[in-house]
C-alpha cells in the first residue's frame, strides 16, 4: 500500500476538497499528487501533469459541472481510463460520471464525509480496508463510529486478513466504537460470524475478543 500513489483531479473551485483527500490518503500511507500543491512556479504544468498521471495507480476525480466543462479535466479522465488506473469518482454537486467512466458508481461528498467516501472507494476497487481501520482508530464519537460501520458492513467478507485484524483491534481499543449501540448490538457479532475461520487462527486476536466479551457481560 505504501508504494501506491493517487492522482487527484479537480477544478480550481475544489481545492479545499482535494487537499482534504490528500491529507487522508497520506494518513493511511498513500502519496498523492495535487496540482496546486505539487507544481512549482515556472514549471511546464502540462508536462508535470502528464508525467504524474504516468506514475500514479489511483485516480480520484472530483466531479462537478465545472469539472465536466473543463477540457483538461476530461482529458485526465481519459488517460486514467486508458491506463486502467483504479478510479474513485466523487461528486461535489451531483454531477455523475460521464464518458469513459460513466459505468463507475460515484458518491456525493456533500452527503458523506470525504474520508469515508475515499475509504469506501479504496475498499471497493482494491479490496483494501486500511482506510477504514484508520478511521476506526481515530473516531471520537459514537455517532461517527456507527456511520463508519454502516458503510463498512457490506465489505465484511472482503477484508484481507491483515486489515481484518486491524479493524477488530482498533474497534475494541476505542470505546467510542465498541460502546456504540450498532456495533455492540449487531455488527460485531455479524463480523465475527462471517470471518470466524480467519479469526480463530490468530491467538492474540482471540484473546482481545474474549476480553471485550467479558467487559460486556
BAFI-3210 file (N, C-alpha, C; in Angstrom, 3 decimals, decimal comma, padded with zeros to 6 digits):
// residues 217
n [1|2|3|4|5|6|7|8|9|10|11|12|13|14|15|16|17|18|19|20|21|22|23|24|25|26|27|28|29|30|31|32|33|34|35|36|37|38|39|40|41|42|43|44|45|46|47|48|49|50|51|52|53|54|55|56|57|58|59|60|61|62|63|64|65|66|67|68|69|70|71|72|73|74|75|76|77|78|79|80|81|82|83|84|85|86|87|88|89|90|91|92|93|94|95|96|97|98|99|100|101|102|103|104|105|106|107|108|109|110|111|112|113|114|115|116|117|118|119|120|121|122|123|124|125|126|127|128|129|130|131|132|133|134|135|136|137|138|139|140|141|142|143|144|145|146|147|148|149|150|151|152|153|154|155|156|157|158|159|160|161|162|163|164|165|166|167|168|169|170|171|172|173|174|175|176|177|178|179|180|181|182|183|184|185|186|187|188|189|190|191|192|193|194|195|196|197|198|199|200|201|202|203|204|205|206|207|208|209|210|211|212|213|214|215|216|217]
n.u [000,816|001,972|003,539|001,896|000,314|-001,773|-003,653|-005,205|-007,833|-009,280|-011,402|-010,485|-012,154|-012,501|-010,347|-010,098|-011,450|-009,882|-007,465|-008,186|-008,688|-006,139|-004,765|-005,996|-005,343|-002,575|-002,431|-002,986|-000,924|-000,687|000,648|-000,054|-000,856|-001,440|-002,311|-002,170|-000,633|001,688|002,904|005,514|006,253|006,790|007,165|006,575|003,435|001,740|003,412|004,224|001,802|001,124|003,293|002,924|000,480|001,350|002,735|001,023|-001,288|-003,898|-006,841|-008,601|-011,252|-012,819|-015,864|-017,822|-019,950|-018,254|-015,933|-016,682|-017,036|-014,505|-011,947|-009,401|-009,597|-011,320|-009,685|-007,761|-009,303|-009,721|-007,082|-006,577|-008,434|-007,550|-005,063|-005,859|-006,171|-007,022|-010,085|-011,787|-014,483|-015,772|-018,528|-019,161|-021,284|-023,462|-023,003|-022,690|-020,620|-019,155|-018,691|-015,802|-015,921|-018,537|-019,745|-019,031|-019,725|-020,490|-020,049|-021,671|-019,951|-021,113|-023,035|-021,739|-018,993|-015,775|-013,500|-014,650|-015,905|-013,708|-012,336|-014,224|-014,256|-011,649|-011,794|-013,738|-012,585|-010,062|-010,003|-008,938|-008,802|-007,519|-007,946|-010,438|-009,724|-007,981|-009,788|-011,422|-009,665|-009,216|-011,708|-014,014|-016,570|-019,677|-021,649|-020,270|-018,773|-020,771|-021,711|-019,487|-019,312|-021,716|-021,262|-019,188|-020,176|-021,156|-018,781|-017,628|-016,905|-014,854|-012,437|-008,874|-006,736|-004,932|-006,006|-008,470|-007,737|-006,661|-008,919|-010,637|-009,010|-008,625|-011,243|-011,945|-010,216|-011,005|-013,222|-015,295|-016,100|-016,593|-018,520|-020,645|-024,058|-024,887|-022,644|-021,996|-024,434|-025,166|-023,501|-020,816|-021,078|-021,992|-019,726|-017,817|-018,945|-018,996|-016,272|-015,115|-013,373|-010,916|-010,376|-010,131|-007,626|-005,812|-004,285|-003,762|-005,683|-008,004|-007,792|-008,048|-010,682|-012,088|-011,583|-012,949|-015,587|-015,994|-016,079|-018,471|-020,404]
n.v [-001,206|001,237|001,895|002,898|005,501|008,352|010,229|013,249|014,681|017,733|020,672|024,131|025,256|023,346|023,076|022,916|020,529|018,702|018,975|017,965|015,293|014,480|014,747|012,787|010,451|010,457|009,915|007,221|006,096|006,528|008,218|011,316|013,249|016,612|019,215|022,064|022,099|020,722|021,486|023,423|026,941|028,348|025,959|023,645|023,036|021,289|019,205|018,286|017,333|015,324|013,621|012,871|011,530|009,277|008,048|007,394|005,216|005,272|007,057|009,905|011,639|014,755|015,293|017,768|020,381|022,305|020,803|018,928|020,579|021,312|020,949|019,961|018,534|016,487|015,228|014,177|012,258|010,514|009,615|008,283|006,205|004,803|003,992|002,158|002,738|002,612|003,883|006,308|007,961|010,996|013,019|016,459|018,208|016,719|015,924|013,316|010,434|010,424|009,849|007,918|006,848|006,399|004,167|003,738|003,749|006,598|008,715|011,209|013,817|015,692|014,489|012,500|012,014|013,055|011,449|008,927|008,399|008,173|006,035|003,990|003,822|002,923|000,428|-000,832|-000,888|-001,925|-003,872|-003,240|-002,383|-000,616|002,087|002,276|001,061|002,956|005,088|004,020|003,807|006,440|007,661|009,748|009,866|008,229|008,395|008,847|006,525|004,602|005,395|004,883|002,079|001,340|001,928|000,218|-002,389|-003,887|-004,904|-006,764|-009,436|-009,160|-008,097|-008,285|-010,484|-009,079|-006,474|-007,074|-007,854|-005,420|-003,781|-004,995|-004,857|-002,039|-001,263|-002,462|-001,288|001,264|003,023|004,555|003,257|000,474|000,761|001,813|001,577|000,276|-001,176|-002,893|-004,085|-005,506|-005,521|-006,271|-008,907|-010,042|-009,642|-011,249|-013,753|-014,054|-014,019|-016,043|-018,296|-017,134|-015,513|-017,368|-018,391|-016,682|-016,125|-013,920|-012,099|-013,488|-013,539|-010,823|-010,381|-012,046|-010,755|-008,388|-009,378|-010,224|-007,809|-006,835|-008,291]
n.w [000,000|000,674|-001,477|-003,356|-005,327|-005,639|-007,997|-007,836|-009,358|-010,281|-010,429|-010,071|-008,157|-006,268|-004,530|-001,733|-001,024|-002,468|-001,111|001,415|000,821|-000,025|002,401|003,993|002,535|002,848|005,555|005,646|004,340|001,572|-001,070|-002,744|-005,687|-006,121|-008,032|-007,418|-005,161|-005,829|-008,222|-009,222|-009,299|-012,478|-013,744|-016,476|-016,638|-018,003|-018,834|-016,336|-015,207|-017,065|-016,692|-013,991|-014,101|-015,338|-013,318|-011,270|-009,492|-008,648|-009,373|-008,616|-009,373|-008,781|-009,324|-010,961|-012,264|-013,347|-013,574|-015,517|-017,722|-018,285|-020,550|-020,011|-017,556|-018,370|-020,220|-018,503|-017,212|-019,370|-019,851|-017,433|-017,595|-019,882|-018,963|-017,155|-014,452|-010,939|-010,377|-008,532|-008,397|-007,091|-006,276|-006,305|-006,680|-007,445|-010,018|-012,341|-013,151|-016,402|-019,955|-020,495|-017,919|-017,190|-016,202|-013,640|-010,220|-008,254|-005,313|-003,387|-001,952|-000,439|001,012|002,371|004,616|003,535|004,064|004,627|002,200|000,435|001,620|001,305|-001,475|-001,966|-000,777|-002,355|-004,900|-004,564|-002,641|-000,146|003,144|004,819|005,077|006,388|008,796|009,844|010,211|012,228|014,325|015,048|015,423|017,204|018,322|019,209|017,269|014,826|014,759|014,403|011,904|010,290|010,542|009,395|006,721|006,329|006,625|004,235|003,255|004,888|004,348|002,575|003,500|003,650|005,584|007,194|007,319|008,426|011,019|011,962|011,874|013,761|016,072|016,334|016,708|019,133|020,874|021,075|022,835|021,880|019,683|020,401|022,342|021,053|020,055|017,664|016,866|019,129|019,416|017,060|014,673|015,267|016,107|013,724|012,081|013,405|013,030|010,215|009,599|011,047|010,650|009,884|012,108|014,191|013,793|014,830|017,709|019,398|018,618|019,224|022,014|022,611|021,762|023,500|025,919|025,504|025,336|027,943|029,321|028,490|029,684]
ca.u [000,000|002,821|004,152|000,879|000,188|-003,055|-003,765|-006,481|-008,200|-010,295|-011,482|-009,900|-013,120|-012,498|-009,019|-010,233|-011,792|-008,706|-006,496|-008,668|-008,471|-004,700|-004,393|-006,446|-004,537|-001,257|-002,551|-003,029|000,271|-000,775|001,085|-000,971|-000,464|-002,461|-001,624|-001,872|000,408|002,867|003,527|006,312|006,167|007,704|007,212|005,667|002,432|001,199|004,360|004,191|000,569|001,256|004,259|002,342|-000,515|002,077|003,314|000,001|-002,057|-005,270|-007,308|-009,764|-011,796|-013,853|-016,784|-018,685|-020,279|-017,043|-015,019|-017,160|-016,872|-013,075|-011,317|-008,218|-010,049|-011,854|-008,547|-007,166|-010,168|-009,426|-005,774|-006,724|-009,167|-006,673|-004,009|-006,507|-005,958|-008,154|-010,787|-012,739|-015,107|-016,555|-019,311|-019,251|-022,572|-024,434|-022,560|-022,449|-019,531|-019,533|-017,664|-015,147|-016,165|-019,968|-020,198|-018,481|-020,569|-019,887|-020,694|-021,694|-019,218|-021,957|-023,838|-020,859|-017,687|-014,804|-012,662|-015,419|-016,110|-012,461|-012,065|-015,139|-013,781|-010,457|-012,237|-014,484|-011,760|-008,762|-010,131|-008,018|-009,609|-006,668|-008,574|-011,441|-009,029|-007,508|-010,940|-011,889|-008,672|-009,245|-013,057|-014,163|-017,954|-020,480|-022,383|-019,377|-018,421|-021,889|-021,741|-018,394|-019,652|-022,811|-020,632|-018,259|-020,870|-021,198|-017,456|-017,101|-016,320|-013,802|-011,186|-007,779|-006,541|-004,229|-006,944|-009,473|-007,165|-006,552|-010,267|-011,122|-008,183|-008,916|-012,604|-012,007|-009,353|-011,596|-014,534|-016,314|-016,566|-017,176|-019,692|-021,746|-025,126|-024,926|-021,508|-022,136|-025,722|-025,403|-022,499|-019,624|-021,460|-022,027|-018,344|-017,179|-019,527|-018,571|-014,823|-014,747|-012,230|-009,696|-010,157|-009,710|-006,214|-004,994|-004,462|-003,790|-006,974|-008,995|-007,672|-008,617|-012,132|-012,607|-011,515|-014,063|-016,845|-016,109|-016,446|-019,848|-021,334]
ca.v [000,000|002,408|002,220|003,406|006,952|008,762|011,493|013,875|015,538|018,636|022,054|025,015|025,546|022,234|022,948|022,506|019,104|017,966|018,966|017,064|013,926|014,232|014,597|011,475|009,423|010,456|009,294|005,757|005,642|006,666|009,519|011,836|014,412|017,655|020,178|023,371|021,900|019,997|022,068|024,573|028,131|028,326|024,634|023,361|022,290|020,194|018,095|017,750|016,561|014,116|012,752|012,333|010,536|008,049|007,471|007,101|003,970|005,571|008,321|010,377|012,868|015,444|015,667|018,928|020,965|022,956|019,726|018,336|021,539|021,545|020,017|019,325|017,526|015,356|014,512|013,409|011,088|009,605|009,000|007,341|005,041|004,063|003,385|001,192|003,117|002,437|005,171|006,514|009,260|011,618|014,119|017,642|018,893|015,814|015,524|011,884|010,049|010,539|009,406|006,636|006,317|006,509|002,906|003,620|004,377|007,701|009,109|012,641|014,176|016,561|013,621|011,634|012,543|012,767|010,311|007,693|008,189|007,695|004,702|003,050|003,648|002,081|-000,921|-001,374|-001,084|-002,545|-004,825|-002,828|-001,698|000,113|003,388|002,099|000,783|004,250|005,842|003,433|004,100|007,850|008,208|010,273|009,882|007,049|008,637|008,617|005,104|003,875|005,743|004,148|000,658|001,175|001,897|-000,912|-003,683|-004,702|-005,383|-007,631|-010,678|-008,852|-007,636|-009,249|-010,872|-008,009|-005,383|-007,605|-007,773|-004,013|-003,254|-005,512|-004,291|-000,614|-001,142|-002,889|-000,418|002,600|002,856|005,220|002,260|-000,742|001,074|002,310|000,586|-000,502|-002,108|-003,912|-004,757|-006,384|-005,629|-007,012|-010,317|-010,434|-009,704|-012,432|-014,949|-014,144|-014,233|-016,947|-019,142|-016,313|-015,039|-018,493|-018,703|-015,618|-016,245|-012,592|-011,507|-014,218|-013,086|-009,479|-010,515|-012,625|-009,697|-007,490|-010,041|-010,243|-006,472|-006,551|-009,112]
ca.w [000,000|000,805|-002,758|-004,267|-005,415|-006,199|-008,724|-007,520|-010,480|-009,756|-010,882|-009,057|-007,097|-005,306|-003,912|-000,329|-001,004|-002,942|-000,012|002,475|000,349|000,036|003,806|004,445|001,879|003,497|006,879|005,517|003,634|000,118|-001,561|-003,759|-006,470|-006,197|-008,893|-006,837|-004,151|-006,286|-009,414|-008,818|-010,139|-013,616|-014,360|-017,589|-015,883|-018,802|-018,753|-014,972|-015,047|-017,892|-016,025|-012,761|-014,489|-015,659|-012,096|-010,262|-009,589|-008,272|-009,951|-007,876|-009,945|-008,018|-010,389|-010,792|-013,563|-013,843|-013,956|-016,767|-018,818|-018,480|-021,495|-019,422|-016,588|-019,126|-020,787|-017,411|-017,052|-020,473|-019,620|-016,313|-018,087|-020,795|-018,147|-016,276|-013,060|-010,037|-010,437|-007,441|-008,641|-006,031|-006,857|-005,456|-006,847|-008,056|-011,349|-012,430|-014,052|-017,811|-020,892|-020,237|-016,573|-016,879|-015,612|-012,291|-009,198|-007,511|-004,070|-003,162|-000,741|000,371|001,864|003,156|004,968|002,480|004,450|004,465|000,766|-000,154|002,164|000,654|-002,842|-001,935|-000,455|-003,475|-006,092|-004,277|-001,534|000,904|004,147|005,763|005,312|007,430|010,049|010,320|010,696|013,484|015,361|015,437|015,586|018,558|018,807|018,896|016,026|013,683|014,767|013,795|010,485|009,639|010,478|008,442|005,398|006,320|006,696|003,008|002,867|005,937|003,826|001,607|004,089|003,766|006,989|007,910|007,580|009,361|012,364|012,328|012,100|015,046|017,136|016,507|017,225|020,538|021,681|021,072|023,468|021,074|018,722|020,970|023,160|020,219|020,046|016,429|016,879|020,171|019,329|015,917|013,616|015,668|016,073|012,316|011,593|013,993|012,410|008,819|009,473|012,145|010,308|009,923|013,477|015,041|013,536|015,428|019,154|020,022|018,301|020,017|023,397|022,674|021,628|024,739|026,926|025,174|025,674|029,405|029,775|028,094|030,472]
c.u [000,848|003,407|003,156|000,815|-001,121|-002,938|-005,142|-006,777|-009,376|-010,296|-010,972|-010,854|-013,142|-011,121|-009,111|-010,525|-010,599|-007,657|-006,885|-008,452|-006,989|-004,219|-004,785|-005,601|-003,151|-001,310|-002,607|-001,924|000,219|-000,374|000,094|-000,352|-001,648|-001,796|-001,233|-000,819|001,741|003,495|004,222|006,138|007,209|007,800|006,284|004,568|001,837|002,108|004,346|002,968|000,635|002,192|003,653|001,255|000,144|002,622|002,261|-000,779|-003,550|-005,641|-008,590|-010,239|-012,887|-014,835|-017,659|-019,040|-019,052|-016,024|-015,396|-016,953|-015,396|-012,487|-010,167|-008,612|-010,563|-010,734|-007,852|-007,977|-009,861|-008,106|-005,866|-007,414|-008,270|-005,562|-004,541|-006,178|-007,200|-008,855|-011,859|-013,379|-015,929|-017,258|-019,466|-020,647|-023,646|-024,081|-022,195|-021,257|-020,011|-018,405|-017,118|-015,516|-017,646|-020,536|-019,761|-019,351|-019,804|-020,617|-020,630|-020,966|-019,944|-022,760|-022,987|-019,578|-016,672|-013,967|-013,379|-015,626|-014,871|-012,150|-012,952|-014,697|-012,557|-010,839|-012,888|-013,580|-010,499|-008,832|-009,135|-008,769|-008,778|-007,233|-009,619|-010,785|-008,517|-008,656|-011,399|-010,919|-008,861|-010,632|-013,316|-015,574|-018,670|-021,142|-021,509|-018,953|-019,519|-021,988|-020,674|-018,764|-020,822|-022,284|-019,785|-018,952|-020,876|-019,872|-016,845|-016,365|-015,125|-012,454|-010,099|-007,502|-005,871|-005,181|-008,049|-008,984|-007,103|-007,922|-010,806|-010,337|-008,530|-010,311|-012,650|-011,116|-009,882|-013,009|-015,650|-016,870|-017,285|-018,354|-020,854|-022,788|-025,139|-023,826|-021,747|-023,426|-025,865|-024,175|-021,254|-019,901|-021,465|-020,620|-017,638|-017,682|-019,017|-017,093|-014,275|-013,491|-010,917|-009,365|-009,623|-008,248|-005,267|-005,222|-004,557|-005,149|-008,082|-008,982|-008,299|-010,139|-012,747|-012,613|-012,668|-015,382|-017,074|-016,559|-017,900|-020,869|-021,881]
c.v [001,253|002,833|002,850|004,928|007,288|010,108|012,058|014,915|016,423|019,958|022,947|025,353|024,470|022,016|022,424|021,016|018,247|017,866|018,015|015,609|013,562|013,997|013,227|010,360|009,324|009,731|007,771|005,245|005,721|008,097|010,007|013,022|015,356|018,836|021,473|023,285|021,498|020,505|023,369|025,734|028,063|026,989|024,563|022,456|021,138|018,973|017,446|016,858|015,256|013,114|012,093|011,305|009,200|007,341|006,937|005,821|004,199|006,942|008,721|011,688|013,452|016,049|016,855|019,436|021,622|021,921|019,192|019,268|021,837|020,503|019,268|018,247|016,287|014,550|013,665|012,135|010,051|008,887|007,951|006,058|004,183|003,354|002,307|001,450|002,773|003,785|005,239|007,888|009,734|012,830|015,256|018,258|018,016|015,381|014,048|011,581|010,032|009,996|008,034|006,024|006,358|005,242|002,761|004,398|005,494|007,898|010,621|012,968|015,251|015,737|012,741|012,365|012,140|011,541|008,989|007,379|007,618|006,280|003,654|002,777|002,765|000,632|-001,574|-001,717|-001,886|-003,640|-004,525|-001,957|-000,907|001,502|003,322|001,850|002,078|005,065|005,333|003,685|005,505|008,409|008,604|010,340|008,595|007,195|008,350|007,160|004,289|004,166|004,966|002,679|000,393|001,109|000,639|-002,264|-004,483|-005,344|-006,346|-008,849|-010,426|-008,470|-008,705|-009,463|-009,777|-006,880|-005,816|-007,467|-006,323|-003,416|-003,723|-004,900|-002,828|-000,385|-001,440|-002,058|001,018|002,501|003,588|004,293|001,130|-000,482|001,622|001,207|-000,301|-001,553|-003,236|-004,713|-005,740|-006,607|-006,413|-008,512|-010,841|-010,581|-010,951|-013,715|-015,133|-014,522|-015,160|-017,744|-018,368|-015,880|-016,153|-018,879|-017,692|-015,588|-014,887|-011,925|-012,182|-013,763|-011,699|-009,530|-011,063|-011,592|-008,727|-008,103|-010,059|-008,891|-006,135|-007,371|-008,342]
c.w [000,000|-000,528|-003,717|-004,214|-006,116|-006,898|-008,436|-008,589|-010,063|-010,518|-009,752|-007,915|-006,011|-004,664|-002,481|-000,214|-001,443|-001,841|001,102|002,088|000,417|001,455|004,333|003,829|002,519|004,840|006,806|004,588|002,129|-000,269|-002,618|-004,487|-006,565|-006,885|-008,181|-005,739|-004,762|-007,579|-009,022|-009,807|-011,259|-014,313|-015,566|-017,031|-016,673|-018,737|-017,384|-014,780|-015,838|-017,241|-014,785|-013,056|-014,820|-014,437|-011,129|-010,566|-009,385|-008,840|-009,245|-008,488|-009,045|-009,011|-010,002|-012,183|-014,184|-014,306|-015,329|-017,954|-019,117|-019,437|-020,838|-018,415|-017,314|-019,786|-019,719|-017,157|-018,136|-020,298|-018,519|-016,764|-018,977|-020,024|-017,206|-014,813|-012,238|-009,917|-009,353|-007,632|-007,443|-006,616|-005,857|-005,509|-007,507|-009,465|-011,356|-013,335|-015,500|-018,679|-020,535|-018,889|-016,192|-016,246|-014,155|-011,306|-008,494|-006,198|-003,949|-001,869|000,055|001,369|002,772|003,496|003,900|002,813|004,224|002,992|000,100|000,328|001,506|-000,779|-002,914|-001,678|-001,664|-004,655|-005,827|-003,229|-000,416|001,898|005,148|006,054|006,407|008,786|010,672|010,891|012,059|014,635|015,919|015,742|017,039|019,099|018,410|017,532|014,809|013,607|014,085|012,296|009,713|009,490|009,538|007,012|005,238|006,130|005,394|002,622|003,890|005,386|002,916|002,230|003,980|005,257|007,809|008,274|008,538|010,796|012,844|012,662|013,448|016,206|017,395|017,056|018,720|021,453|021,748|021,632|022,720|019,992|019,446|021,897|022,349|020,053|018,821|016,398|017,879|020,021|018,193|015,023|014,016|015,651|014,640|011,749|012,122|013,335|010,976|008,677|010,558|011,845|010,377|011,341|014,360|014,844|014,183|016,938|019,844|019,803|019,094|021,473|023,585|022,612|022,909|025,867|026,740|025,631|027,183|029,941|029,464|028,878|031,658]
res [x|x|x|x|x|x|x|x|x|x|x|x|x|x|x|x|x|x|x|x|x|x|x|x|x|x|x|x|x|x|x|x|x|x|x|x|x|x|x|x|x|x|x|x|x|x|x|x|x|x|x|x|x|x|x|x|x|x|x|x|x|x|x|x|x|x|x|x|x|x|x|x|x|x|x|x|x|x|x|x|x|x|x|x|x|x|x|x|x|x|x|x|x|x|x|x|x|x|x|x|x|x|x|x|x|x|x|x|x|x|x|x|x|x|x|x|x|x|x|x|x|x|x|x|x|x|x|x|x|x|x|x|x|x|x|x|x|x|x|x|x|x|x|x|x|x|x|x|x|x|x|x|x|x|x|x|x|x|x|x|x|x|x|x|x|x|x|x|x|x|x|x|x|x|x|x|x|x|x|x|x|x|x|x|x|x|x|x|x|x|x|x|x|x|x|x|x|x|x|x|x|x|x|x|x|x|x|x|x|x|x|x|x|x|x|x|x]
***
